């Protein structure tokens, strides 16, 4: 290891230790304030998040490995249009802000719980299972990103780096639940946005890069010599893919437990709405940063333009940034991945305790002490399963897209109709969840995602058609609509 790698490693280690200590400190503080911590306090921060903390938690939970290392890697095949993956998330947050207050007003803690309120037990069980499986995959994607950074900085084998990353995230998340994650996310957001943005300018102005003008000129020359690259294009990813990204986020945010859990933890409906808008603006502004860093790598590192490099962001940072800057930007990526992994673990634990353990294993009996223990065990399990996913996959964005589609294509129509549509029936909700999920699976694994269009689009369309059609048939046959949710 050279001096740059050693310095960067020290900063990353200090950052990861600090994040874990914050989780433990918040946990201890809560224990001193109350002899008995309820499971809702542990997993939902007592439903007390204001708009700024909520925005930071939303942004940090969504800005993970795919939004950093994944975007930088995809600059090879998509040019700067790779940034649309994150821009679309910003648009998604803003669109969801119009319905975010309703999440808080349901007084629920999980997506499956909201589904159960309107459609009953069968829809509840299938939604809980698909949502938990999706979060296993999403956690694995974050471990891939963190392990990639450690691998580049230290030369440590990827599998060993993945194991270390998993242990740190488990400790950090289990320390204090959502309250500790939300507190640490303020630091994460500063590192991710300010730290990476400043680092981007330093990297671009390195003598070997020559500034933005020189960078873009080199990129144009390389693209002219090899038209398949087209590194500066903002549309190469394709309009169907861009629209698919936007649809994907608009559908996955209202059905993704790690996101809905944050909305439901807002202190009121206004905080939920405002926090969502702030998170959207922050995401859209940040999107170009990892893309520019990836562009530097493919343009200025010999041999990089021969194919996609999953370590493009990390290697570019080590090559062109001073040691302390490299440490900051790589710590930023660790911040992003840790936040997302923590959100996934909390989401899984919340769904397991609320939607499986309490109603079906503990026979409906609420036992806070037992549920906090079960929640922590669930976090450990999702971390270990995520590690297995990380060790058997390598494409971060591919893993995330599959996870998003399989958890959201089916439940989205049922979720939206469950809140707003008076005429929906219980059977229609259940059938639409099954139909949308099957179509999404066929679109991904049977057809290979045609035109680059997210599977959530065809899956969601089919789910909406089915839910309205089956509801109409049921009502015609005398079946009463499902009881409306209480949103007071």
Secondary structure as GFF3:
##gff-version 3
##sequence-region A 1 488
A	DSSP	alpha_helix	3	33	.	.	.	ID=ss1
A	DSSP	alpha_helix	39	44	.	.	.	ID=ss2
A	DSSP	three_ten_helix	45	47	.	.	.	ID=ss3
A	DSSP	alpha_helix	51	62	.	.	.	ID=ss4
A	DSSP	pi_helix	66	70	.	.	.	ID=ss5
A	DSSP	alpha_helix	71	78	.	.	.	ID=ss6
A	DSSP	three_ten_helix	79	83	.	.	.	ID=ss7
A	DSSP	alpha_helix	84	105	.	.	.	ID=ss8
A	DSSP	alpha_helix	111	119	.	.	.	ID=ss9
A	DSSP	alpha_helix	121	154	.	.	.	ID=ss10
A	DSSP	alpha_helix	158	190	.	.	.	ID=ss11
A	DSSP	pi_helix	191	195	.	.	.	ID=ss12
A	DSSP	alpha_helix	196	204	.	.	.	ID=ss13
A	DSSP	alpha_helix	211	225	.	.	.	ID=ss14
A	DSSP	alpha_helix	239	253	.	.	.	ID=ss15
A	DSSP	alpha_helix	257	264	.	.	.	ID=ss16
A	DSSP	alpha_helix	269	300	.	.	.	ID=ss17
A	DSSP	three_ten_helix	304	306	.	.	.	ID=ss18
A	DSSP	alpha_helix	312	320	.	.	.	ID=ss19
A	DSSP	alpha_helix	323	352	.	.	.	ID=ss20
A	DSSP	pi_helix	353	361	.	.	.	ID=ss21
A	DSSP	alpha_helix	368	392	.	.	.	ID=ss22
A	DSSP	alpha_helix	396	408	.	.	.	ID=ss23
A	DSSP	alpha_helix	411	420	.	.	.	ID=ss24
A	DSSP	alpha_helix	426	441	.	.	.	ID=ss25
A	DSSP	pi_helix	442	446	.	.	.	ID=ss26
A	DSSP	three_ten_helix	450	452	.	.	.	ID=ss27
A	DSSP	alpha_helix	455	476	.	.	.	ID=ss28
###
